Amino acid sequence: MRASLRALLMGACLTLAPMGAEVVLAAPSAVARAPVVATTQHVGTFNGQKVAYKAIVAETFLTDGAGAPTGSLVTTAYVRTDAKDAARPVLFLFNGGPGASTTPLHFGAFGPKKRTEDGPNQRMVDNPDSILDAVDLVFIDPIGTGYSRPFPGVDGKTFWSRDGDAASVKSVMAQWLKANGREASPRYMLGQSYGTTRAALVADIGADLKLDGVLLFALVGYPPGREMPFVTTLPTFATTAWYHRKVAGRSVQQVHDEAVEFARTQYVTALIKGASLPEAEKRAVAEKMSAMIGLPTEFILAKDLRLSREDFMFNLLKDQGLRTGQLDGRATARLDAPAKRPPYDDPGMGFAEPRPPGAKPTGVLPVAKGMNALESYFKDTLKFRTSETYNSLNLDVNAAWDHQGMGDVNGLLGKAMQASPKMRLFWAAGYYDVTTPPYGARYALDQAGVPGERLTAAYFDGGHSVFTDPGNHAALSAAVRRFVRP
């Protein structure tokens, strides 16, 4: 998978243009109809607790600075009704893309229902690992995804930029808290992949949200410079090589930690020396890299110790006629496989660790599959009526996206945390994520000014979407529960 996929799934770390006017809710009289709101009552068992809850699927009408209606953004909220704890928190969640709906987090990780992977018989079933026992959930589908749409005659590019997107999402969060009487509740925000970029932008303009914490999954943290892009990917090359039995190691954590230590000491020093690095020392570094990431010493030397993602993915298993995935380095595909449109050319797309023989099908479907079950759930179970078709992944939105220049926005998180002493940060990463490598994310947070004592880090056996692995579900949910209910 080439650079086009990196831009597709998270976007590069890019510079912000000055923030425009905030998107606000339209007055009821500003549109020809009222927003559609559907409320239903349910009961489920989550984390071993029987929980009564209501589901609220609601349109929020957005307007421009002149008050003209511009679009409808649909949220799906789950609010526990048998708990009267005034301190019960609210968690707003969104995935990335740009152009991705919240489907993976909603129906694969934390929502009260998830999709089975039973092929044509796929269905919605209870999710015992949902965190609804501990926190109320509000899933946000940005404009162009899910059922959210620009109004007829409105150019969707109004929303398909970093600033326009962040402003609309921030406004919906604020209005949801007010409309549902939750302005005194602890509030958290969770973004995955490009959603981590969105979260940084929302945190920057959302001081009035008074966030208690931000949760980041698969943090976008590409560092600039001539050395650090290579330094921060090396540990993930090592863990992926270990998984494919190209190198030795006791555990994935041990392999990762040793590679991080090597990367930020001997390796970065060698890269900094550049042409002045003695040949004998250069070869010694290449040999150590070879033993760590499974590529030949001569190949590493030919690349001047600087290995791109493509160098690694297309050469680690070349002797077997295979390439690795980028979203998940554990996945493989034939090198001579027919070409596919990105992101579907990546074998890591929707990959989950295979289950043991005879295990029950507990995983979730890859992106954009199982839509019949999903739409039936919205229309028949949640009683939300719309003429729109649910957009799980909208590549047209991705193609139209305005990234507004180049630059890393993670410094905005550090700025927001320094301005709000109560704000905490949770970061989850997958050891085999070649797209947003864990060490790249940690380096970005360290350089962003995020106070270390307010950062909770969690590593998982997984790729870009750690929640696609059934083996991670319980541990991931437990970690999030601890964070939102300290």
C-alpha positions as CSV (number, residue, x, y, z in Angstrom):
1,M,0.0,0.0,0.0
2,R,1.4,3.3,-1.1
3,A,1.2,6.8,0.2
4,S,-2.3,7.2,-1.2
5,L,-3.5,4.8,1.5
6,R,-1.8,6.6,4.3
7,A,-3.6,9.8,3.2
8,L,-6.8,7.8,2.8
9,L,-7.0,6.3,6.2
10,M,-5.7,9.0,8.4
11,G,-4.4,11.8,6.3
12,A,-0.8,13.1,6.8
13,C,-0.1,15.4,9.7
14,L,-1.0,18.7,8.2
15,T,-1.0,22.4,9.1
16,L,-4.1,24.2,10.2
17,A,-5.5,27.2,8.3
18,P,-7.0,29.9,10.6
19,M,-10.3,28.5,12.1
20,G,-13.4,29.9,10.4
21,A,-16.7,30.6,11.9
22,E,-18.1,27.8,14.0
23,V,-20.9,25.8,12.6
24,V,-24.1,26.2,14.7
25,L,-27.4,24.5,15.0
26,A,-30.2,25.8,12.8
27,A,-33.3,27.2,14.5
28,P,-36.3,24.9,13.8
29,S,-37.9,27.5,11.6
30,A,-34.8,27.7,9.3
31,V,-35.6,24.4,7.5
32,A,-38.7,23.0,5.9
33,R,-38.9,20.1,8.4
34,A,-37.9,19.3,11.9
35,P,-34.9,17.1,12.6
36,V,-35.7,13.4,12.8
37,V,-35.3,12.0,16.2
38,A,-36.0,8.3,17.2
39,T,-35.9,7.1,20.8
40,T,-36.3,3.5,21.8
41,Q,-35.9,1.5,25.0
42,H,-33.7,-1.6,25.4
43,V,-32.0,-3.9,27.9
44,G,-28.7,-5.6,27.5
45,T,-26.0,-7.3,29.6
46,F,-22.6,-5.6,29.5
47,N,-19.5,-6.4,31.6
48,G,-21.7,-8.9,33.4
49,Q,-24.3,-6.2,34.4
50,K,-27.9,-6.1,33.2
51,V,-28.4,-2.6,31.9
52,A,-31.5,-0.7,30.8
53,Y,-30.8,2.0,28.3
54,K,-32.4,4.2,25.7
55,A,-31.1,4.7,22.1
56,I,-31.4,8.1,20.6
57,V,-30.8,8.5,16.9
58,A,-31.0,12.1,16.0
59,E,-30.4,14.6,13.3
60,T,-28.6,17.9,14.1
61,F,-29.2,20.6,11.5
62,L,-26.1,22.7,10.8
63,T,-26.1,26.3,9.5
64,D,-23.5,28.6,8.0
65,G,-22.5,31.9,9.5
66,A,-25.6,33.6,8.0
67,G,-27.9,31.1,9.5
68,A,-28.7,29.2,6.3
69,P,-29.1,25.5,6.8
70,T,-26.2,23.5,5.3
71,G,-26.5,19.9,6.5
72,S,-27.8,17.2,8.8
73,L,-25.4,15.4,11.1
74,V,-26.7,12.2,12.6
75,T,-25.6,10.9,16.0
76,T,-26.5,7.6,17.7
77,A,-26.5,7.8,21.5
78,Y,-27.0,5.1,24.1
79,V,-27.9,6.4,27.6
80,R,-28.3,4.2,30.6
81,T,-31.7,4.6,32.2
82,D,-31.4,2.5,35.4
83,A,-28.5,4.5,36.8
84,K,-29.1,7.9,38.4
85,D,-25.4,8.7,39.2
86,A,-25.0,12.4,38.6
87,A,-21.3,11.8,37.9
88,R,-22.0,9.3,35.1
89,P,-19.7,10.3,32.1
90,V,-20.5,10.8,28.5
91,L,-18.1,9.6,25.7
92,F,-18.3,11.0,22.2
93,L,-16.8,8.7,19.6
94,F,-15.7,8.9,15.9
95,N,-13.5,7.0,13.5
96,G,-11.3,8.5,10.8
97,G,-10.8,8.3,7.1
98,P,-11.5,11.1,6.4
99,G,-14.7,9.7,5.0
100,A,-15.2,6.9,7.4
101,S,-18.3,6.4,9.5
102,T,-18.1,5.4,13.1
103,T,-19.1,1.9,12.2
104,P,-15.9,0.1,13.5
105,L,-16.1,1.7,16.9
106,H,-19.9,1.5,17.0
107,F,-20.5,-2.1,15.8
108,G,-17.1,-3.6,16.5
109,A,-15.9,-2.3,19.8
110,F,-18.1,-0.3,22.2
111,G,-21.7,-0.2,21.1
112,P,-24.3,-2.4,22.7
113,K,-24.7,-4.4,19.5
114,K,-22.1,-5.8,17.1
115,R,-22.3,-7.5,13.7
116,T,-21.5,-11.2,13.4
117,E,-19.4,-12.5,10.5
118,D,-21.8,-15.2,9.4
119,G,-21.6,-14.2,5.7
120,P,-25.0,-13.9,4.1
121,N,-26.6,-14.6,7.5
122,Q,-24.8,-11.8,9.3
123,R,-26.8,-10.2,12.0
124,M,-26.7,-7.8,15.0
125,V,-26.0,-9.5,18.3
126,D,-25.5,-8.2,21.9
127,N,-22.0,-7.0,22.6
128,P,-21.0,-8.2,26.1
129,D,-17.9,-6.1,26.0
130,S,-19.8,-2.8,25.5
131,I,-18.8,-0.1,27.9
132,L,-22.4,1.1,28.3
133,D,-22.4,-0.2,31.9
134,A,-19.9,2.6,32.8
135,V,-20.4,5.5,30.3
136,D,-23.0,6.8,28.0
137,L,-22.1,6.7,24.4
138,V,-22.6,9.2,21.5
139,F,-21.4,8.0,18.1
140,I,-20.8,10.7,15.6
141,D,-21.0,10.2,11.8
142,P,-19.5,13.3,10.2
143,I,-21.2,14.8,7.1
144,G,-20.9,12.5,4.1
145,T,-20.7,9.3,6.3
146,G,-23.4,7.2,7.9
147,Y,-26.7,9.0,7.3
148,S,-25.2,12.5,7.6
149,R,-25.5,14.6,4.5
150,P,-25.1,18.1,3.2
151,F,-28.5,19.7,2.4
152,P,-29.4,19.8,-1.3
153,G,-27.6,22.6,-3.1
154,V,-24.9,22.8,-0.5
155,D,-21.4,22.0,-1.5
156,G,-20.1,19.2,0.8
157,K,-16.7,20.8,0.7
158,T,-18.1,23.1,3.4
159,F,-17.5,20.2,5.8
160,W,-14.7,18.3,4.0
161,S,-11.8,20.2,5.4
162,R,-10.0,20.0,8.6
163,D,-11.5,23.2,10.0
164,G,-15.0,22.7,8.6
165,D,-15.1,19.1,9.9
166,A,-13.8,19.9,13.4
167,A,-16.2,22.9,13.8
168,S,-19.2,20.8,12.9
169,V,-18.3,17.9,15.2
170,K,-17.4,20.3,18.1
171,S,-20.8,22.1,17.7
172,V,-22.8,18.9,17.7
173,M,-21.0,17.7,20.9
174,A,-21.8,21.0,22.6
175,Q,-25.4,21.0,21.5
176,W,-25.9,17.3,22.5
177,L,-24.7,18.0,26.0
178,K,-27.1,21.0,26.3
179,A,-30.1,19.3,24.7
180,N,-29.8,16.2,26.9
181,G,-29.1,18.0,30.2
182,R,-25.6,16.7,30.5
183,E,-23.6,19.9,30.8
184,A,-22.5,18.9,34.3
185,S,-21.5,15.4,33.4
186,P,-17.8,14.4,33.0
187,R,-17.2,14.3,29.2
188,Y,-14.7,12.4,27.1
189,M,-13.9,12.3,23.4
190,L,-12.5,9.3,21.5
191,G,-11.0,9.5,18.0
192,Q,-9.5,6.7,15.9
193,S,-7.0,7.1,13.0
194,Y,-7.8,10.4,11.3
195,G,-10.2,10.8,14.2
196,T,-7.1,11.5,16.4
197,T,-6.4,14.5,14.2
198,R,-10.0,15.6,14.4
199,A,-9.8,15.2,18.2
200,A,-6.8,17.5,18.4
201,L,-8.6,20.1,16.4
202,V,-11.7,19.8,18.5
203,A,-9.7,20.0,21.7
204,D,-8.1,23.2,20.3
205,I,-11.4,25.0,19.6
206,G,-13.5,23.3,22.3
207,A,-12.3,24.8,25.6
208,D,-16.0,25.4,26.4
209,L,-16.6,21.7,26.2
210,K,-14.5,21.3,29.4
211,L,-13.3,17.9,28.4
212,D,-12.2,15.6,31.2
213,G,-10.2,13.4,28.8
214,V,-9.4,12.5,25.3
215,L,-8.9,8.9,24.0
216,L,-6.7,8.3,20.9
217,F,-6.6,5.0,19.0
218,A,-4.0,4.6,16.2
219,L,-2.7,8.1,16.7
220,V,-1.5,9.9,13.5
221,G,2.0,11.0,14.4
222,Y,4.3,11.2,11.4
223,P,7.4,13.1,12.5
224,P,9.2,15.4,10.1
225,G,12.9,15.4,9.4
226,R,15.6,13.2,7.7
227,E,15.9,10.8,10.5
228,M,12.8,10.4,12.7
229,P,10.4,9.0,10.0
230,F,12.8,6.0,9.8
231,V,13.5,5.8,13.5
232,T,9.9,5.7,14.5
233,T,8.9,2.9,12.1
234,L,11.7,0.6,12.9
235,P,10.1,-1.0,16.0
236,T,7.0,-1.9,14.1
237,F,9.1,-3.5,11.4
238,A,10.7,-5.5,14.2
239,T,7.4,-6.7,15.7
240,T,6.0,-7.6,12.3
241,A,9.2,-9.6,11.4
242,W,8.9,-11.4,14.7
243,Y,5.3,-12.3,14.0
244,H,6.2,-13.8,10.6
245,R,9.1,-15.7,12.3
246,K,11.8,-13.9,10.5
247,V,13.6,-12.9,13.7
248,A,13.9,-14.3,17.2
249,G,12.4,-12.9,20.4
250,R,10.6,-14.0,23.6
251,S,7.5,-11.8,23.1
252,V,6.2,-9.0,21.0
253,Q,6.6,-6.5,23.8
254,Q,10.2,-7.5,24.3
255,V,10.9,-7.2,20.6
256,H,9.3,-3.8,20.5
257,D,11.0,-2.4,23.5
258,E,14.5,-3.6,22.4
259,A,13.9,-2.1,19.0
260,V,12.7,1.2,20.5
261,E,15.9,1.4,22.6
262,F,18.1,0.6,19.5
263,A,16.2,3.1,17.3
264,R,16.6,6.1,19.6
265,T,20.2,5.4,20.4
266,Q,22.5,3.6,18.0
267,Y,20.3,3.9,15.0
268,V,19.4,7.6,15.1
269,T,23.0,8.4,15.9
270,A,24.1,6.5,12.7
271,L,21.5,8.4,10.6
272,I,22.5,11.7,12.0
273,K,26.2,11.1,11.0
274,G,25.1,10.5,7.4
275,A,28.0,10.4,5.0
276,S,30.5,10.8,7.8
277,L,29.5,7.5,9.3
278,P,32.5,5.1,8.9
279,E,31.8,2.1,6.7
280,A,32.6,-0.4,9.4
281,E,30.2,1.2,11.8
282,K,27.5,1.5,9.1
283,R,27.8,-2.2,8.3
284,A,27.6,-3.0,12.0
285,V,24.3,-1.0,12.3
286,A,22.9,-2.7,9.1
287,E,23.8,-6.1,10.5
288,K,22.0,-5.3,13.8
289,M,19.0,-4.0,11.8
290,S,19.0,-7.2,9.7
291,A,18.8,-9.4,12.9
292,M,16.0,-7.1,14.2
293,I,13.7,-6.7,11.2
294,G,14.5,-9.7,9.0
295,L,15.8,-8.0,5.8
296,P,19.2,-8.7,4.3
297,T,22.2,-6.6,5.4
298,E,23.1,-5.8,1.8
299,F,19.6,-4.6,1.1
300,I,19.7,-2.3,4.1
301,L,23.0,-1.0,3.1
302,A,21.8,-0.3,-0.4
303,K,19.0,1.8,1.1
304,D,21.5,3.7,3.1
305,L,20.0,2.4,6.4
306,R,16.7,4.3,5.5
307,L,13.9,1.9,4.9
308,S,10.5,3.0,3.8
309,R,7.3,1.2,4.6
310,E,7.2,-0.1,1.0
311,D,10.8,-1.4,1.3
312,F,9.7,-3.4,4.3
313,M,6.3,-4.6,3.3
314,F,7.2,-5.8,-0.2
315,N,10.5,-7.4,0.8
316,L,10.1,-9.1,4.2
317,L,8.2,-12.1,2.7
318,K,9.4,-11.8,-0.9
319,D,11.0,-15.2,-0.8
320,Q,7.4,-16.6,-0.3
321,G,5.9,-14.4,-3.0
322,L,4.0,-12.4,-0.4
323,R,3.8,-8.8,0.9
324,T,2.6,-7.8,4.4
325,G,-0.3,-5.5,5.2
326,Q,0.1,-1.9,6.2
327,L,-2.9,-1.4,8.4
328,D,-1.9,-4.7,10.0
329,G,1.5,-6.2,9.3
330,R,0.3,-9.7,10.2
331,A,-1.9,-9.8,7.1
332,T,-0.4,-11.0,3.8
333,A,-1.2,-11.0,0.1
334,R,0.3,-12.4,-3.1
335,L,2.8,-10.0,-4.7
336,D,1.3,-11.0,-8.1
337,A,-2.3,-10.4,-6.9
338,P,-4.5,-8.3,-9.3
339,A,-4.4,-4.6,-8.6
340,K,-7.2,-3.1,-6.4
341,R,-8.3,0.4,-5.7
342,P,-6.8,1.7,-2.4
343,P,-7.5,1.1,0.4
344,Y,-8.7,-2.3,-0.7
345,D,-5.2,-3.2,-2.0
346,D,-4.0,-3.5,1.5
347,P,-4.4,-7.1,2.9
348,G,-4.5,-5.5,6.4
349,M,-7.9,-3.9,5.6
350,G,-10.4,-5.5,8.0
351,F,-7.8,-8.1,9.1
352,A,-8.3,-9.9,12.4
353,E,-6.1,-12.6,13.9
354,P,-7.5,-16.0,12.7
355,R,-9.4,-17.9,15.4
356,P,-8.4,-21.4,16.5
357,P,-10.2,-24.2,14.7
358,G,-13.7,-24.7,16.0
359,A,-13.9,-21.3,17.7
360,K,-17.2,-19.5,17.6
361,P,-17.4,-16.6,15.1
362,T,-17.0,-13.6,17.5
363,G,-15.2,-11.1,15.2
364,V,-16.7,-8.2,13.3
365,L,-17.0,-7.7,9.6
366,P,-14.5,-5.7,7.6
367,V,-15.4,-2.2,6.6
368,A,-18.4,-1.8,4.2
369,K,-19.7,-5.3,4.7
370,G,-22.8,-6.4,6.6
371,M,-24.7,-3.3,5.6
372,N,-28.1,-5.0,5.3
373,A,-27.9,-6.0,9.0
374,L,-26.7,-2.6,9.9
375,E,-29.5,-0.7,8.1
376,S,-32.1,-3.1,9.4
377,Y,-30.9,-2.4,12.9
378,F,-31.3,1.4,12.4
379,K,-34.7,1.2,10.7
380,D,-36.3,-1.8,12.5
381,T,-34.7,-1.8,15.9
382,L,-33.9,1.9,16.5
383,K,-36.9,3.1,14.4
384,F,-34.8,5.7,12.6
385,R,-36.5,6.5,9.3
386,T,-34.6,8.0,6.4
387,S,-34.4,7.7,2.6
388,E,-30.6,7.8,2.8
389,T,-28.3,4.8,2.5
390,Y,-25.8,4.3,5.3
391,N,-22.3,5.2,4.1
392,S,-19.7,3.1,6.0
393,L,-16.7,4.4,4.0
394,N,-17.1,7.3,1.6
395,L,-14.1,7.5,-0.8
396,D,-15.5,10.5,-2.5
397,V,-15.3,12.4,0.7
398,N,-11.8,11.3,1.1
399,A,-10.9,12.4,-2.4
400,A,-12.5,15.9,-1.8
401,W,-10.8,16.5,1.6
402,D,-8.8,19.7,2.1
403,H,-6.0,19.0,4.5
404,Q,-5.1,22.7,4.5
405,G,-1.3,22.3,4.3
406,M,1.3,20.2,6.0
407,G,2.1,19.9,9.7
408,D,1.6,17.9,12.9
409,V,-1.5,18.9,14.9
410,N,-0.6,16.9,18.0
411,G,0.8,20.0,19.7
412,L,-2.8,21.2,20.0
413,L,-3.4,18.4,22.4
414,G,-0.5,19.4,24.6
415,K,-1.7,23.0,24.4
416,A,-5.2,22.0,25.5
417,M,-3.9,19.8,28.4
418,Q,-1.7,22.6,29.6
419,A,-4.7,25.0,29.6
420,S,-6.9,22.5,31.4
421,P,-5.1,20.8,34.4
422,K,-7.9,18.2,34.7
423,M,-7.7,16.9,31.2
424,R,-6.2,13.4,30.8
425,L,-5.1,11.4,27.7
426,F,-5.5,7.7,26.9
427,W,-3.6,6.3,24.0
428,A,-4.0,2.8,22.5
429,A,-1.8,1.3,19.9
430,G,-1.3,-2.0,18.0
431,Y,2.1,-3.6,17.8
432,Y,1.6,-4.5,14.1
433,D,0.3,-1.1,12.9
434,V,2.6,-0.1,10.1
435,T,0.3,2.8,9.1
436,T,0.5,4.6,12.4
437,P,3.4,2.9,14.2
438,P,3.2,2.9,18.0
439,Y,6.6,4.5,18.5
440,G,5.8,7.2,16.0
441,A,2.7,8.0,18.1
442,R,4.6,8.0,21.4
443,Y,7.3,10.2,19.9
444,A,4.6,12.6,18.7
445,L,3.0,12.8,22.1
446,D,6.3,13.3,23.8
447,Q,7.1,16.2,21.5
448,A,3.6,17.7,21.8
449,G,4.0,18.7,25.4
450,V,1.6,16.1,26.8
451,P,2.2,15.8,30.5
452,G,3.5,12.3,31.1
453,E,1.7,12.0,34.4
454,R,-1.6,12.5,32.7
455,L,-1.0,10.0,29.9
456,T,-2.3,6.4,30.0
457,A,-0.7,4.2,27.3
458,A,-2.1,0.8,26.3
459,Y,-0.4,-1.6,23.7
460,F,-2.3,-4.5,22.1
461,D,-1.6,-7.5,19.9
462,G,-3.2,-5.9,16.9
463,G,-2.9,-3.6,13.9
464,H,-4.4,-0.3,13.1
465,S,-7.8,-1.2,14.6
466,V,-7.0,-3.1,17.7
467,F,-10.7,-3.7,18.4
468,T,-11.0,-6.0,15.4
469,D,-9.3,-8.8,17.3
470,P,-11.8,-10.6,19.5
471,G,-9.0,-11.4,21.9
472,N,-8.5,-7.7,22.6
473,H,-12.2,-6.8,23.3
474,A,-12.4,-7.5,27.0
475,A,-9.0,-5.9,27.8
476,L,-9.6,-2.9,25.7
477,S,-13.1,-2.2,27.2
478,A,-11.7,-2.7,30.7
479,A,-8.9,-0.2,30.0
480,V,-11.4,2.4,28.7
481,R,-13.7,1.8,31.7
482,R,-10.8,2.5,34.1
483,F,-10.0,5.7,32.3
484,V,-13.5,7.2,32.2
485,R,-14.3,6.2,35.7
486,P,-11.1,6.9,37.6
